[in-house]
Amino acid sequence: MKALVLLFIVFISVIGTYIGIPPIPLITLYAILLLFPLIFFVLRKNLLNGLLLWFIFTLFARLWWWNLPLIPDMPPQRIMWVCIFFVFFLDVGIGRRKLTIGKEEIVMLLFCAYALFSGIVAGSVYIKGQGLVLSTLLNYFIPFSFYFLARNIVDDEQKARKVFVFFTIIGLYLGITAIFEHFRLDYLVFPSYIMNRGIGIHWGQARGPFVQAGLNGLSMAFFFYMAYYLFACSYGKKGRFLFGCAVIFILIGILLTYSRGTWISLLASSLLVPIFFPSSRKVFVTGYLAIGVVALTLLYSIRVSGVSNEQEKSGYLQEQADIADAVKQRFTSKDSVYSRINVQTATWRMINDNPIWGYGFNTFKKISPKYFQKIKGIPYNIREGIATHNAFLLVWAEEGLIGLTLFILIIGYTLIISFKLYRLLPMEGFFGKGLAVISGAVFVMFTVSMMGREIQAAIFPNAVCFFLGGILSGLHQRLKSATPILRNVTS
């Protein structure tokens, strides 16, 4: 075996040298090729661990961006994703695992297939000088695939708890990192590129490893619900204390992102929890009162301190701005509002010209500039043609009414499954009505957030949301078939 590996490396070295691959990319190529069998053996032991490891790879994706000649863009998270499917279908083939697929996954496949078809027709799948742009399509497909994988792999309470604990730990990390970012404790921030203002956007806000405050806030909001549910389902004092601390740190992190969309969608979606999850009312009412106190304190601080004209005009938060100044700037700044008015007005013009078929997948950047027109009283920046800031409008403009219908069905399934489970599950236990309520709040927040961002620009939080949806879908399917694997669900 060792001799074969050695011969393989020698062979790749000779070929690589002959075609002119530099030494560093050649070493990276070795790592990629040898990573496949390593991941394969890890997944054969525990496929769920591989799924969770994918989230780690994706969370820190900027640590291992590479671009090698002769091979597609294959960072570790994509290698892991390919290996997960290979191992899963290998297990199905040898009878080790059963394959189940629902109408949700079929609609997801139809949506991705139609998007690809529309891109081929429009000639936007291949761009001269860039090559294939299937990476954008994968940003649709990969989160959808986690719905399918979760349905088939997370099939009992122990695995579901493990997933919630895993995401709570990530949320705790993001919350603590946000605090370090705010106080400019560079030496405590990991990865260090977070503190590089030349990387990413939203400098001055808590950007996390995404180096984008909106994605950071949305991810933490999803993890807040999971952390709270573990807190609610923990019977020991130690567990409630640890998960309670995680909830607090995550909420602080969300505040420090200064992301208005995240604040509003989290507050709106959280109203579902005390209404349909009675045991949470005391905690949530207390939380609302605490938020009210914090808000009043910030308003008082704003009135006393004010914000300088330079801060008002700046597109970025000042490095030493306190929280009160930053909050005021986020609520008084109109730049992002103007941007959305411009870009979404142009998007509506695109839709009006071709509402049924759309212009084709991945055509917005190319087509939209001619639809921008000056709006009285609204400043315009040509860079606003880069993104729509609305997933529904983008899908309609590119994939037409057919794509939009499929997309709405996908979103609708995640909401409907929570309602169905709420009717079936008992009041108590981890697999109880609280799980349906918490998940429903996540799906509502996800849906609201789609009105302020593009779905293909947020692969990590999208995968978290659809992963949770797959867990619930699998649970619903097993309840309907009366499979005796649910420890605390009684007939």
C-alpha positions as CSV (number, residue, x, y, z in Angstrom):
1,M,0.0,0.0,0.0
2,K,2.8,2.4,0.9
3,A,4.5,1.6,-2.4
4,L,1.4,2.4,-4.3
5,V,1.0,5.7,-2.5
6,L,4.7,6.5,-3.3
7,L,4.3,5.6,-6.9
8,F,1.1,7.7,-7.1
9,I,2.9,10.8,-5.7
10,V,5.9,10.2,-8.1
11,F,3.5,9.9,-11.0
12,I,1.6,13.2,-10.1
13,S,5.0,14.9,-9.6
14,V,6.2,13.9,-13.1
15,I,3.0,15.0,-14.8
16,G,2.7,18.2,-12.7
17,T,6.3,19.2,-13.5
18,Y,5.8,18.3,-17.2
19,I,2.7,20.5,-17.6
20,G,4.3,23.3,-15.5
21,I,2.4,23.3,-12.2
22,P,4.4,25.3,-9.6
23,P,5.6,23.5,-6.4
24,I,3.1,25.0,-3.9
25,P,0.0,24.2,-6.0
26,L,1.4,20.8,-6.7
27,I,1.7,20.1,-2.9
28,T,-1.8,21.3,-2.4
29,L,-3.0,19.0,-5.2
30,Y,-1.4,16.1,-3.3
31,A,-3.3,17.2,-0.2
32,I,-6.6,17.3,-2.1
33,L,-6.1,13.9,-3.7
34,L,-5.0,12.2,-0.4
35,L,-7.9,14.0,1.5
36,F,-10.5,12.0,-0.4
37,P,-9.6,8.6,1.1
38,L,-9.0,10.1,4.6
39,I,-12.5,11.7,4.6
40,F,-14.0,8.4,3.2
41,F,-12.7,6.4,6.2
42,V,-14.0,9.1,8.6
43,L,-17.5,9.0,7.1
44,R,-17.7,5.2,7.1
45,K,-17.4,5.4,10.8
46,N,-20.0,8.1,11.4
47,L,-21.7,9.9,8.6
48,L,-23.3,12.5,10.9
49,N,-19.9,13.6,12.1
50,G,-19.0,14.2,8.4
51,L,-22.1,16.4,8.0
52,L,-21.1,18.5,11.0
53,L,-17.5,18.7,9.9
54,W,-18.8,20.2,6.6
55,F,-20.2,23.1,8.6
56,I,-16.8,23.6,10.2
57,F,-15.0,23.6,6.8
58,T,-17.6,26.0,5.4
59,L,-17.5,28.3,8.5
60,F,-13.8,28.9,8.0
61,A,-13.9,28.6,4.2
62,R,-11.6,31.6,3.7
63,L,-8.8,29.8,5.4
64,W,-8.4,27.4,2.5
65,W,-9.3,29.2,-0.7
66,W,-7.2,27.9,-3.5
67,N,-7.2,28.0,-7.2
68,L,-5.3,25.3,-9.0
69,P,-4.8,24.7,-12.8
70,L,-6.5,21.8,-14.5
71,I,-8.9,21.0,-11.7
72,P,-12.2,22.6,-10.5
73,D,-12.4,24.8,-7.4
74,M,-12.5,22.0,-4.8
75,P,-11.9,23.3,-1.2
76,P,-12.3,20.9,1.7
77,Q,-16.0,21.6,2.2
78,R,-16.8,20.5,-1.4
79,I,-14.5,17.5,-1.1
80,M,-16.4,16.6,2.1
81,W,-19.8,17.1,0.4
82,V,-18.8,14.8,-2.5
83,C,-17.6,12.2,-0.1
84,I,-20.7,12.4,2.1
85,F,-22.9,11.6,-0.9
86,F,-20.5,8.8,-2.1
87,V,-20.5,7.1,1.3
88,F,-24.3,7.6,1.7
89,F,-25.2,6.0,-1.6
90,L,-22.6,3.3,-1.0
91,D,-24.3,2.4,2.3
92,V,-27.7,2.4,0.5
93,G,-26.2,0.1,-2.2
94,I,-24.9,-2.5,0.3
95,G,-28.2,-2.4,2.3
96,R,-26.6,-0.7,5.3
97,R,-29.0,2.3,5.1
98,K,-32.5,2.9,3.7
99,L,-33.1,5.7,1.2
100,T,-36.2,7.9,1.6
101,I,-37.0,10.9,-0.5
102,G,-40.1,13.2,-0.3
103,K,-41.8,15.6,-2.6
104,E,-39.8,18.4,-1.0
105,E,-36.6,17.1,-2.4
106,I,-38.2,16.5,-5.8
107,V,-39.3,20.1,-5.9
108,M,-35.7,21.2,-4.9
109,L,-34.3,19.1,-7.7
110,L,-36.7,20.5,-10.2
111,F,-35.8,24.0,-9.2
112,C,-32.1,23.5,-9.6
113,A,-32.6,21.6,-12.9
114,Y,-34.8,24.5,-14.2
115,A,-32.3,27.1,-13.1
116,L,-29.5,25.2,-14.9
117,F,-31.7,24.8,-18.0
118,S,-32.5,28.5,-18.1
119,G,-28.8,29.4,-17.7
120,I,-27.9,27.1,-20.6
121,V,-30.5,28.7,-22.8
122,A,-29.4,32.2,-21.8
123,G,-25.7,31.3,-22.3
124,S,-24.9,32.3,-18.8
125,V,-23.5,29.0,-17.5
126,Y,-20.2,29.5,-19.3
127,I,-18.6,33.0,-19.2
128,K,-15.6,33.7,-21.4
129,G,-12.5,34.3,-19.3
130,Q,-14.1,32.7,-16.2
131,G,-15.3,29.3,-17.4
132,L,-18.2,27.4,-15.9
133,V,-20.1,29.3,-13.2
134,L,-21.7,26.2,-11.6
135,S,-20.4,27.3,-8.2
136,T,-23.3,29.7,-8.0
137,L,-25.8,26.9,-8.8
138,L,-24.1,24.7,-6.2
139,N,-24.8,27.4,-3.6
140,Y,-28.5,26.7,-4.3
141,F,-28.1,22.9,-4.5
142,I,-25.8,22.2,-1.5
143,P,-28.1,23.6,1.2
144,F,-31.1,21.8,-0.4
145,S,-29.1,18.5,-0.3
146,F,-28.7,18.9,3.5
147,Y,-32.5,18.6,3.7
148,F,-32.3,15.2,2.1
149,L,-29.3,14.1,4.1
150,A,-30.7,15.2,7.5
151,R,-34.0,13.3,6.7
152,N,-32.1,10.1,6.1
153,I,-29.3,10.4,8.7
154,V,-30.6,12.2,11.8
155,D,-33.1,9.5,12.7
156,D,-33.3,9.6,16.5
157,E,-33.3,11.9,19.5
158,Q,-29.7,11.4,20.4
159,K,-28.5,12.5,17.0
160,A,-30.9,15.5,17.0
161,R,-29.6,16.6,20.4
162,K,-26.0,16.2,19.1
163,V,-26.8,18.5,16.1
164,F,-28.4,21.1,18.4
165,V,-25.4,21.0,20.8
166,F,-23.0,21.3,17.9
167,F,-24.7,24.4,16.5
168,T,-25.0,25.9,20.0
169,I,-21.2,25.6,20.4
170,I,-20.7,27.4,17.0
171,G,-23.2,30.1,18.1
172,L,-21.3,30.6,21.4
173,Y,-18.0,30.9,19.4
174,L,-19.6,33.5,17.1
175,G,-21.0,35.5,20.0
176,I,-17.8,35.6,22.0
177,T,-15.9,36.5,18.8
178,A,-18.3,39.3,18.2
179,I,-17.5,40.7,21.6
180,F,-13.7,40.5,20.9
181,E,-14.3,42.2,17.5
182,H,-16.2,45.1,19.1
183,F,-13.5,45.8,21.7
184,R,-10.7,45.3,19.1
185,L,-9.1,42.4,21.0
186,D,-7.3,41.3,17.9
187,Y,-5.1,38.7,19.6
188,L,-8.2,36.9,20.8
189,V,-10.0,36.8,17.4
190,F,-9.8,33.6,15.4
191,P,-9.3,33.5,12.4
192,S,-7.1,36.6,12.3
193,Y,-8.4,37.7,8.9
194,I,-11.6,38.9,10.7
195,M,-9.7,41.9,11.9
196,N,-8.4,42.8,8.4
197,R,-10.6,45.6,7.2
198,G,-9.5,44.9,3.6
199,I,-11.3,41.5,3.6
200,G,-15.0,41.3,3.3
201,I,-17.6,44.0,4.1
202,H,-19.2,45.8,7.1
203,W,-16.1,46.8,8.8
204,G,-16.8,48.0,12.3
205,Q,-19.7,45.5,12.8
206,A,-19.4,42.0,14.2
207,R,-18.6,40.1,10.9
208,G,-17.3,36.8,12.3
209,P,-15.5,34.3,10.0
210,F,-18.0,35.2,7.2
211,V,-16.5,38.8,7.2
212,Q,-20.1,39.9,6.6
213,A,-22.3,41.1,9.4
214,G,-25.6,40.0,7.9
215,L,-24.6,36.4,7.5
216,N,-23.0,36.4,10.9
217,G,-26.2,37.8,12.6
218,L,-28.5,35.4,10.7
219,S,-26.5,32.4,11.6
220,M,-26.4,33.4,15.3
221,A,-30.1,34.0,15.3
222,F,-30.7,30.4,14.1
223,F,-28.3,29.2,16.8
224,F,-30.1,31.3,19.4
225,Y,-33.2,29.2,18.9
226,M,-31.3,26.0,19.2
227,A,-29.5,27.1,22.3
228,Y,-32.7,28.2,23.9
229,Y,-34.4,24.9,23.1
230,L,-31.6,23.0,24.8
231,F,-31.9,25.3,27.7
232,A,-35.6,24.7,27.9
233,C,-35.2,20.9,27.6
234,S,-32.3,20.6,30.2
235,Y,-33.4,19.3,33.5
236,G,-30.1,19.6,35.4
237,K,-28.8,22.9,36.8
238,K,-25.5,22.6,35.1
239,G,-27.1,22.1,31.7
240,R,-29.4,25.0,32.1
241,F,-26.6,27.3,33.2
242,L,-24.3,26.4,30.3
243,F,-27.0,26.7,27.6
244,G,-28.3,29.8,29.3
245,C,-24.9,31.4,29.1
246,A,-24.7,30.4,25.4
247,V,-28.1,32.1,24.8
248,I,-26.8,35.4,26.4
249,F,-23.5,35.5,24.5
250,I,-25.3,34.7,21.2
251,L,-27.8,37.6,21.8
252,I,-24.9,40.0,22.6
253,G,-23.2,38.9,19.4
254,I,-26.4,39.5,17.4
255,L,-26.6,43.0,18.9
256,L,-23.0,43.8,17.9
257,T,-23.6,42.9,14.2
258,Y,-25.7,46.1,14.0
259,S,-27.7,44.3,11.4
260,R,-31.2,45.8,11.3
261,G,-32.7,43.0,9.2
262,T,-31.5,40.4,11.7
263,W,-32.8,42.3,14.7
264,I,-36.2,42.9,13.2
265,S,-36.7,39.4,11.8
266,L,-35.5,37.8,15.0
267,L,-37.9,39.9,17.1
268,A,-40.8,39.2,14.8
269,S,-40.2,35.4,14.6
270,S,-39.6,35.1,18.3
271,L,-43.2,36.2,18.9
272,L,-44.3,32.7,17.8
273,V,-42.5,31.0,20.7
274,P,-44.3,32.2,23.8
275,I,-47.7,31.9,22.0
276,F,-47.3,28.3,21.0
277,F,-44.7,27.1,23.5
278,P,-46.3,27.9,26.9
279,S,-43.4,26.8,29.1
280,S,-41.2,29.5,27.4
281,R,-43.5,32.4,28.2
282,K,-41.9,33.4,31.4
283,V,-38.4,33.4,29.9
284,F,-39.4,35.2,26.7
285,V,-41.5,37.9,28.5
286,T,-38.5,38.5,30.7
287,G,-36.3,38.7,27.7
288,Y,-38.6,41.2,26.0
289,L,-38.5,43.4,29.1
290,A,-34.7,43.2,29.2
291,I,-34.5,44.2,25.5
292,G,-36.8,47.1,26.3
293,V,-34.6,48.2,29.1
294,V,-31.5,48.0,26.8
295,A,-33.3,49.8,24.0
296,L,-34.4,52.7,26.4
297,T,-30.8,52.9,27.7
298,L,-29.4,53.1,24.2
299,L,-31.9,55.8,23.3
300,Y,-31.0,57.8,26.3
301,S,-27.3,57.4,25.5
302,I,-27.9,58.5,21.9
303,R,-29.8,61.7,23.1
304,V,-26.9,62.5,25.5
305,S,-23.9,61.7,23.3
306,G,-25.2,62.1,19.8
307,V,-23.3,61.0,16.7
308,S,-20.9,63.2,14.8
309,N,-21.6,64.4,11.2
310,E,-18.6,62.3,10.0
311,Q,-20.2,59.2,11.5
312,E,-23.6,60.0,10.0
313,K,-22.0,60.3,6.5
314,S,-19.6,57.4,6.8
315,G,-20.6,54.1,5.2
316,Y,-18.7,52.3,8.0
317,L,-19.0,52.4,11.7
318,Q,-16.1,54.2,13.4
319,E,-13.6,52.0,15.1
320,Q,-14.1,53.6,18.6
321,A,-17.8,54.2,18.3
322,D,-19.7,53.0,21.3
323,I,-22.8,50.8,21.0
324,A,-25.2,53.7,21.3
325,D,-23.5,55.6,18.5
326,A,-23.4,52.5,16.3
327,V,-27.1,51.7,16.9
328,K,-28.1,55.2,16.0
329,Q,-26.0,55.2,12.9
330,R,-27.6,51.9,11.7
331,F,-31.1,53.3,12.2
332,T,-30.4,56.7,10.8
333,S,-28.2,55.7,7.8
334,K,-30.2,55.7,4.6
335,D,-27.5,54.5,2.2
336,S,-28.6,50.8,2.3
337,V,-32.3,51.9,2.1
338,Y,-31.6,53.9,-1.1
339,S,-29.6,51.1,-2.5
340,R,-32.5,48.6,-2.1
341,I,-35.0,51.1,-3.6
342,N,-32.8,51.5,-6.6
343,V,-31.9,47.8,-7.2
344,Q,-35.4,46.5,-6.5
345,T,-37.1,49.0,-8.7
346,A,-34.7,48.0,-11.5
347,T,-35.5,44.3,-10.7
348,W,-39.3,45.0,-11.0
349,R,-38.6,46.5,-14.4
350,M,-36.8,43.4,-15.5
351,I,-39.7,41.2,-14.3
352,N,-42.3,43.4,-16.1
353,D,-40.4,42.9,-19.4
354,N,-40.2,39.1,-19.0
355,P,-42.4,37.8,-16.2
356,I,-43.0,34.2,-17.4
357,W,-39.6,32.9,-18.4
358,G,-37.1,35.3,-16.9
359,Y,-33.7,36.2,-18.4
360,G,-32.0,33.0,-17.3
361,F,-29.9,31.9,-14.3
362,N,-27.0,34.1,-13.4
363,T,-27.9,36.9,-15.8
364,F,-28.8,39.7,-13.3
365,K,-25.4,41.4,-13.2
366,K,-25.3,41.5,-17.0
367,I,-28.9,42.4,-17.7
368,S,-29.9,44.7,-14.8
369,P,-27.7,47.8,-15.6
370,K,-30.0,48.9,-18.5
371,Y,-33.0,48.9,-16.2
372,F,-31.6,51.3,-13.7
373,Q,-33.1,54.8,-13.8
374,K,-32.6,57.8,-11.6
375,I,-35.3,58.1,-9.0
376,K,-36.1,61.6,-7.8
377,G,-34.6,62.1,-4.4
378,I,-32.7,58.8,-4.3
379,P,-28.9,58.7,-4.9
380,Y,-27.7,56.0,-7.2
381,N,-24.5,54.0,-7.3
382,I,-23.7,51.9,-10.3
383,R,-22.4,49.1,-8.1
384,E,-25.9,48.5,-6.9
385,G,-26.4,46.3,-10.0
386,I,-24.4,43.6,-8.3
387,A,-27.2,42.2,-6.1
388,T,-30.9,42.4,-5.7
389,H,-31.1,42.1,-1.9
390,N,-34.3,40.0,-2.4
391,A,-34.2,36.3,-3.2
392,F,-37.8,36.1,-4.4
393,L,-37.3,39.0,-6.9
394,L,-34.0,37.6,-8.1
395,V,-35.5,34.2,-8.8
396,W,-38.4,35.8,-10.6
397,A,-36.2,38.0,-12.7
398,E,-33.8,35.2,-13.7
399,E,-35.9,32.0,-13.7
400,G,-39.3,33.5,-14.3
401,L,-42.7,32.6,-12.9
402,I,-41.9,28.9,-13.1
403,G,-38.7,29.2,-11.0
404,L,-40.5,31.5,-8.5
405,T,-43.3,29.0,-8.0
406,L,-40.9,26.2,-7.3
407,F,-38.9,28.4,-4.9
408,I,-42.0,29.4,-3.0
409,L,-43.0,25.7,-2.7
410,I,-39.6,24.9,-1.2
411,I,-39.9,27.7,1.4
412,G,-43.6,26.8,2.0
413,Y,-42.7,23.1,2.8
414,T,-40.3,24.2,5.6
415,L,-43.2,26.2,7.2
416,I,-45.9,23.5,6.7
417,I,-43.8,20.7,8.2
418,S,-43.6,22.6,11.5
419,F,-47.3,23.1,11.6
420,K,-47.9,19.4,10.9
421,L,-45.5,18.3,13.5
422,Y,-47.0,20.6,16.1
423,R,-50.3,18.8,15.8
424,L,-48.6,15.3,16.1
425,L,-46.0,15.8,18.9
426,P,-46.6,15.6,22.6
427,M,-46.2,18.7,24.8
428,E,-43.2,17.4,26.7
429,G,-39.8,16.0,25.8
430,F,-37.1,17.0,23.2
431,F,-39.3,15.5,20.4
432,G,-42.2,17.6,21.6
433,K,-44.3,20.6,20.4
434,G,-41.5,22.9,21.4
435,L,-39.2,21.5,18.7
436,A,-41.9,22.3,16.1
437,V,-42.4,25.8,17.5
438,I,-38.6,26.6,17.6
439,S,-38.1,25.2,14.2
440,G,-41.1,27.2,12.8
441,A,-39.5,30.4,14.2
442,V,-36.3,29.6,12.4
443,F,-38.2,29.0,9.1
444,V,-40.2,32.2,9.5
445,M,-37.0,34.2,10.1
446,F,-35.3,32.5,7.1
447,T,-38.3,33.4,4.9
448,V,-38.3,37.0,6.1
449,S,-34.5,37.2,5.6
450,M,-35.0,36.1,2.0
451,M,-36.6,39.5,1.4
452,G,-33.4,41.2,2.2
453,R,-30.7,39.0,0.6
454,E,-30.0,36.5,-2.2
455,I,-30.2,32.8,-1.3
456,Q,-27.0,31.9,-3.2
457,A,-25.0,34.4,-1.2
458,A,-25.6,32.7,2.1
459,I,-24.7,29.0,1.8
460,F,-23.9,28.5,5.5
461,P,-27.1,29.7,7.2
462,N,-29.1,28.3,4.3
463,A,-27.6,24.9,5.0
464,V,-28.4,25.2,8.7
465,C,-32.0,26.0,8.0
466,F,-32.6,23.2,5.5
467,F,-30.6,20.8,7.7
468,L,-33.1,21.5,10.5
469,G,-36.0,21.2,8.0
470,G,-34.7,17.8,7.0
471,I,-34.6,16.6,10.6
472,L,-38.2,17.7,11.1
473,S,-39.3,16.1,7.7
474,G,-37.7,12.8,8.7
475,L,-39.4,12.9,12.1
476,H,-42.8,13.6,10.5
477,Q,-42.3,10.7,8.1
478,R,-41.4,8.3,10.9
479,L,-44.3,9.4,13.0
480,K,-46.7,8.8,10.1
481,S,-45.2,5.3,9.5
482,A,-45.2,4.6,13.3
483,T,-41.5,3.7,13.2
484,P,-40.5,2.9,16.9
485,I,-37.4,4.9,17.1
486,L,-38.8,8.0,18.9
487,R,-37.9,7.6,22.5
488,N,-40.3,10.0,24.0
489,V,-43.1,10.2,21.4
490,T,-46.2,8.2,22.6
491,S,-49.0,7.1,20.4
